[in-house]
Amino acid sequence: MWRYRAMLPEMGERPVSLGEGLTPLVASHLLPGIDLKWKDETRNPTGSHKDRALSLAATHARAIGARTMVVVSAGSTGLSNAAYAARAGLRSIAVMSAGAPRERVYPLHALGSRLVAVDGGIDELIATVTGLAGKDGIYVASTTQSANAVQAEAARTIAFELVDDLGDAPDVLVVPVGGGGTLGAIHRGFTQLLQAGRIARLPRLIGVVPSRYDALKTAHEAGIADAKAFFDLPAPVGGPTVLNKIAHDHAPDGIEALRALRESKGAVYAFEDSDAILAVAEIGRSDGIYLEPSSAIALPALRQMQRDGVISPGQTVVALACGSGFRETSVLLDAAPLTMETATLATLPELLAR
């Protein structure tokens, strides 16, 4: 990622890096007739695109003399925060809602992060922690633009890499959307390249959200463009979901995401947990990539787009594979139990031959 250092905020010192970025484009076999590729962000050091943001955040935190990097996350952001804080020689804390599965948060502990469980919803926790920024050496490394504008610029490098790899912008880019900051930053990256004459057009951006957390879809289809109208929307259905990494009542950076969708002539699709769980297995069997459900949700959107003629042969379509499925295995086991065949030494040859 840091080969684009001149296009990122200036930190004035050596980057805090674990080798993030430069992730591969992997051709998919899932949509016959469509040139579909995964931008495989699971290859980042801790398995998600969040490593780009936290690399930039840790560099900034160290540059301004912070002592502790704090995030609200029991997922990818928390893991990335722990790794990059350790690399920077800083302390890390992950604040999370009570009841986070131990198997999910143990890697944060292994990387030296303090774990703090609070009885409260994710959006309320984010607001409280954001208010502590700058106090007692605390650096809030949140990956929402509204809480940390510096780290938000890191995801622009996804756009830079896609253009370097493809020679141009893709026709369509599909992005699972949680907080909205990644979608907004990628759009800013493409806009920067368009203004520099590096590409001739912006790609159409497609967001994908959980059906029970679909405020962004509602807002986009209603043409909402201001923060008050967006955050005044009634809270969606909500409730427990395996798509927890992209589940927000109202995306914190929703206005930035809505602007990106509007300017790129994009759209938003919403799907159920069951669609994402099936997609995890399909992507694994077909393309050899083990995705978290919150990333695999891109597949039902791609299929719907193909049926509707939104994507067609001759176009270059890229889907952002945001995070690895390995840390979500316990969730998937509960949602889609595995099957295992049994054999004896005597029957094993016949079984393998079938």
C-alpha positions in Angstrom: 0.0 0.0 0.0 2.8 2.4 0.9 4.0 2.6 -2.7 1.2 5.1 -2.9 2.7 7.1 -0.1 2.8 10.4 -2.1 -1.0 10.1 -2.6 -1.7 9.5 1.1 -1.8 12.0 4.0 1.8 13.0 5.0 2.9 11.6 8.3 6.5 12.7 8.3 7.9 9.4 9.4 8.4 5.8 8.5 5.1 3.9 7.9 3.9 1.3 10.4 3.5 -1.6 8.0 3.0 -5.4 8.0 2.9 -5.7 4.2 -0.7 -4.6 3.6 -2.0 -3.9 0.2 -1.1 -5.2 -3.3 -3.8 -7.8 -2.9 -4.5 -10.0 -6.0 -7.4 -10.0 -8.4 -8.7 -13.6 -8.6 -10.8 -14.7 -11.6 -14.2 -16.2 -10.6 -16.0 -19.1 -12.3 -19.3 -18.3 -10.6 -21.0 -16.1 -13.3 -20.6 -17.8 -16.7 -20.2 -15.2 -19.5 -19.2 -12.4 -17.1 -15.6 -11.3 -16.5 -15.8 -11.4 -12.7 -12.8 -11.0 -10.4 -12.5 -10.9 -6.7 -10.3 -8.2 -5.2 -9.0 -10.5 -2.5 -8.5 -8.4 0.6 -8.3 -11.6 2.7 -4.6 -11.7 1.7 -3.9 -8.7 4.0 -1.8 -9.5 7.1 -4.8 -10.0 9.5 -7.2 -11.1 6.8 -9.2 -8.0 5.9 -9.2 -4.7 4.1 -9.1 -3.0 7.5 -5.3 -3.5 7.5 -5.0 -0.6 5.1 -6.8 1.8 7.4 -5.1 0.6 10.6 -1.6 0.9 9.0 -2.3 4.5 8.2 -3.9 5.1 11.6 -1.0 3.5 13.5 1.5 5.6 11.6 -0.5 8.8 12.4 -0.9 7.7 16.1 2.8 7.3 16.5 3.5 10.5 14.7 1.4 12.6 17.0 2.7 10.9 20.2 -0.4 8.9 21.2 0.1 6.1 23.7 -3.0 3.9 23.2 -5.0 3.0 20.1 -8.7 2.3 20.8 -11.4 0.9 18.6 -15.0 -0.3 19.1 -14.8 -3.8 17.5 -14.8 -7.5 18.2 -14.1 -8.2 14.6 -11.7 -7.2 11.8 -11.0 -3.7 12.9 -10.2 -4.9 16.5 -7.8 -7.5 15.2 -6.1 -5.1 12.8 -5.9 -2.5 15.6 -4.2 -5.0 17.9 -1.7 -6.0 15.2 -0.7 -2.5 14.1 -0.6 -1.0 17.5 1.8 -3.8 18.5 3.9 -3.1 15.4 4.0 0.6 16.3 5.0 -0.1 19.9 1.7 1.3 21.2 -0.9 -0.1 23.6 -4.3 -1.2 22.1 -7.8 -1.5 23.5 -10.8 -3.1 21.9 -14.2 -2.1 23.3 -17.1 -4.3 22.3 -20.7 -5.1 23.2 -21.1 -7.7 25.9 -21.4 -11.3 24.7 -18.8 -11.3 21.9 -17.8 -14.9 21.3 -14.5 -15.8 23.0 -13.2 -17.6 19.9 -13.7 -14.4 17.9 -11.9 -12.1 20.3 -9.1 -14.4 21.4 -6.8 -13.4 18.5 -7.0 -9.8 19.8 -5.9 -10.9 23.2 -3.0 -12.9 21.6 -1.8 -9.7 19.9 -1.7 -7.9 23.3 -5.0 -5.9 23.1 -7.0 -5.2 26.2 -10.6 -6.4 25.8 -13.4 -4.3 27.4 -17.0 -5.6 27.2 -19.7 -3.0 27.7 -23.5 -3.5 28.0 -24.5 -1.2 25.1 -25.2 -1.1 21.4 -22.5 -0.7 18.8 -23.5 2.7 17.6 -23.7 4.1 21.1 -20.3 2.6 22.0 -18.8 4.2 18.9 -20.2 7.6 19.9 -18.9 7.3 23.5 -15.4 6.2 22.5 -15.1 8.8 19.7 -15.6 11.5 22.4 -12.4 10.3 24.2 -10.1 11.0 21.3 -7.0 13.0 22.3 -7.6 12.5 26.1 -4.8 10.8 28.1 -2.9 9.8 25.0 -5.9 8.0 23.5 -6.0 7.7 19.7 -9.4 6.6 18.4 -8.5 4.4 15.4 -12.1 4.0 14.3 -12.5 3.2 10.6 -15.4 5.6 10.3 -14.5 8.9 8.5 -16.4 11.0 11.0 -14.3 9.7 13.9 -10.9 9.5 12.1 -10.6 11.3 8.8 -6.9 10.3 8.4 -7.4 6.5 8.2 -10.3 7.0 5.9 -8.0 7.8 3.1 -6.3 4.4 3.1 -9.1 2.6 1.2 -8.4 4.9 -1.8 -5.4 2.6 -2.5 -7.9 -0.1 -3.5 -9.0 2.0 -6.4 -5.3 2.8 -7.3 -4.4 -0.9 -7.3 -7.4 -1.9 -9.4 -6.5 0.6 -12.1 -2.8 -0.4 -12.0 -3.9 -4.1 -12.4 -6.6 -3.7 -15.0 -5.1 -0.8 -16.9 -8.4 1.1 -16.4 -11.2 1.3 -14.0 -13.6 -1.7 -13.9 -17.1 -1.2 -15.3 -18.7 -2.2 -12.0 -17.3 -2.6 -8.5 -19.4 -4.4 -5.9 -18.7 -3.5 -2.2 -20.3 -4.9 0.9 -21.2 -1.9 3.0 -21.2 -1.5 6.8 -20.1 1.9 8.0 -19.9 3.3 4.4 -16.4 4.7 4.7 -14.7 2.2 2.5 -17.2 2.7 -0.3 -16.8 6.5 0.0 -13.0 6.3 0.0 -12.8 4.0 -3.0 -15.0 6.4 -4.9 -12.6 9.3 -3.9 -9.7 7.2 -5.2 -11.3 6.7 -8.6 -12.3 10.4 -8.7 -8.7 11.4 -8.0 -7.6 9.2 -10.9 -10.3 10.6 -13.2 -9.2 14.2 -12.5 -5.6 13.2 -13.1 -6.5 11.8 -16.5 -5.5 8.3 -15.5 -9.0 6.8 -16.3 -11.7 8.0 -18.7 -14.7 7.2 -16.5 -15.8 6.3 -13.0 -16.9 2.7 -12.3 -20.5 2.1 -11.3 -20.4 1.3 -7.5 -22.8 -1.3 -6.1 -23.4 -1.5 -2.4 -24.7 -4.6 -0.6 -26.3 -4.5 2.8 -28.1 -7.0 5.1 -31.9 -7.0 4.6 -32.5 -6.2 8.3 -30.1 -3.3 8.2 -31.1 -1.6 5.0 -31.3 2.1 5.8 -28.6 2.8 3.2 -30.8 1.2 0.5 -33.9 3.0 1.6 -32.0 6.4 1.6 -30.5 5.8 -1.8 -33.7 4.9 -3.4 -35.4 7.9 -1.8 -32.7 10.2 -3.1 -31.7 11.3 0.4 -28.5 13.4 0.4 -28.3 15.2 3.8 -27.2 13.8 7.1 -30.3 14.9 9.1 -32.7 13.2 6.7 -30.6 10.0 6.7 -30.2 9.7 10.4 -33.9 10.6 10.9 -34.9 7.5 8.9 -36.7 4.9 11.2 -34.3 2.3 12.5 -34.5 -0.8 10.3 -35.7 -4.2 11.6 -32.2 -5.1 13.1 -31.7 -8.0 15.4 -29.0 -10.8 15.5 -27.3 -11.5 12.2 -24.4 -13.4 10.9 -23.7 -10.3 8.9 -22.6 -8.5 12.0 -19.6 -6.8 10.4 -21.9 -4.8 8.1 -24.8 -4.3 10.5 -25.6 -0.7 11.4 -28.9 0.9 12.0 -27.6 3.9 10.2 -24.1 3.7 8.6 -21.9 6.3 10.3 -20.5 7.4 7.0 -23.7 6.9 5.2 -23.8 10.3 3.6 -20.3 9.7 2.1 -21.5 6.4 0.8 -24.7 7.9 -0.7 -22.6 10.5 -2.5 -20.4 7.8 -4.0 -23.5 5.8 -5.1 -25.1 8.9 -6.6 -22.0 10.2 -8.5 -21.2 6.7 -9.9 -24.8 6.0 -10.9 -24.7 3.1 -8.5 -27.3 1.0 -6.6 -27.8 -0.8 -3.3 -28.9 -4.4 -2.9 -30.0 -6.2 0.3 -30.0 -9.9 1.1 -30.7 -12.2 4.0 -28.3 -14.2 6.2 -29.3 -17.4 4.5 -28.2 -16.0 1.1 -24.8 -15.1 2.5 -24.3 -18.5 4.2 -25.0 -20.3 1.0 -22.7 -17.9 -0.9 -19.8 -18.7 1.5 -19.9 -22.4 0.4 -20.4 -21.6 -3.3 -17.5 -19.2 -3.4 -15.3 -21.7 -1.6 -16.2 -24.6 -3.8 -15.9 -22.7 -7.1 -13.2 -20.1 -6.5 -11.1 -21.4 -3.6 -11.6 -18.3 -1.4 -13.0 -18.7 2.1 -15.0 -15.6 2.8 -16.8 -14.3 5.9 -20.6 -14.1 5.3 -20.4 -10.3 5.4 -18.2 -10.4 2.2 -19.9 -13.4 0.5 -23.1 -11.4 0.4 -21.7 -9.9 -2.7 -22.5 -13.1 -4.7 -26.3 -12.9 -4.5 -26.1 -9.3 -5.6 -23.9 -10.2 -8.5 -26.4 -13.0 -9.5 -29.3 -10.5 -9.2 -27.5 -8.0 -11.4 -26.8 -10.6 -14.0 -30.5 -11.6 -14.1 -31.6 -8.0 -14.4 -29.0 -7.2 -17.1 -27.2 -4.7 -14.9 -24.0 -6.5 -15.8 -23.4 -8.2 -19.1 -20.7 -10.0 -21.2 -17.9 -7.7 -22.2 -17.9 -5.7 -19.0 -15.2 -6.0 -16.3 -16.8 -6.6 -12.9 -14.9 -6.7 -9.6 -16.3 -7.7 -6.2 -14.5 -6.7 -3.1 -13.7 -9.7 -0.9 -13.3 -7.7 2.3 -12.6 -10.4 5.0 -11.5 -14.0 5.5 -14.0 -16.6 6.8 -11.5 -18.2 9.1 -12.4 -16.0 12.1 -16.1 -16.6 11.4 -15.9 -20.4 11.4 -17.7 -20.7 14.7 -20.6 -18.6 13.4 -20.8 -20.7 10.2 -20.8 -23.9 12.2 -23.9 -22.8 14.0 -25.6 -21.6 10.8 -24.6 -24.4 8.5 -23.3 -27.5 10.3 -20.7 -29.5 8.4 -21.1 -33.1 7.2 -18.4 -35.6 7.6 -18.2 -39.1 6.0 -16.8 -42.0 8.0 -14.8 -45.0 6.7 -12.6 -47.9 7.9 -9.2 -48.6 6.6 -10.8 -51.4 4.6 -13.5 -49.2 3.0 -11.3 -46.1 2.5 -10.1 -47.0 -1.0 -13.6 -47.5 -2.3 -14.8 -44.3 -0.8 -11.9 -42.3 -2.3 -12.6 -43.8 -5.7 -16.2 -42.6 -5.8 
